[in-house]
């Protein structure tokens, strides 16, 4: 009966123009809410009443059957259309990517768990614990890579600066190893993100590089990152290649990181130099109005639709613009229309400040 439920829902969503992976996300969520007794529907007389589960089995078993039915449905679609793209054997999606990550010794945790993201004790490699979360319907996780890997996050969001173009401006193709000359396909181990970007995984056990942004659209992730196999509303984080085949972090990238850090430190030192008396006596004049929290909130609204993503984006921008964590949190709580009012708001905002070394 669950198979029939899934086929009916998937057919309706797909026929309405929804992508199969998005249809699967909503179908699974609807079935999960039914089993949690949180779903109402109209009967023939038009009266709203609690929707009954399609089978009298436990929630984990129902979710397992649901995933099997979704896979069968999408496989059938691909066979009918005869347009399914062929993928090599080293492409991992969903739970397969999660299992591969855990097998590589990388601990993970639920993405929205209320704990410090950079605390390794909050992560686990226990497949049963993660499997229980998966069976409950959780699909987004964080991976703790510090001490094993370093990842470069190449951002390619539409309408934003292209991180791949920035990468090749820093490193001309002809100066690079073959693995980096045709990104991302030339690279032996990367994660394709829902927004069109990718995470390049390098083996790295050296000292912390302590640099977040290498260039606009190119970030360095050395502690934690969205885990391969995670899913968002707009798609999956798909693992290409084997994690144990990730190359070591190339010396030319390490050199560039150190060079960028030195430039940023020099710029910071210049900004912190005391002004001369003549300059100090003059009123401060700005050619352009200083940026405000309202400006940053509008940027977050333009870039993201979800409350959590807006909170993270806004907090990161506010931190980089030297606003304090307290005033940023106060502003977020005053703008429920933009950022929502969920119980995890404070933890989310302050977590971003901690990750950026601010308070």
Beta strands, then each sheet from edge to edge (+ up, - down):
strand 1: 40-42
strand 2: 48-50
strand 3: 91-92
strand 4: 107-110
strand 5: 141-144
strand 6: 149-154
strand 7: 190-192
strand 8: 198-203
strand 9: 213-215
strand 10: 218-221
strand 11: 224-226
strand 12: 231-232
strand 13: 235-236
strand 14: 238-240
sheet 1: 1+ 2-
sheet 2: 3+ 14- 7+ 8- 6+ 10- 9+
sheet 3: 4+ 5- 11+
sheet 4: 12+ 13-
end
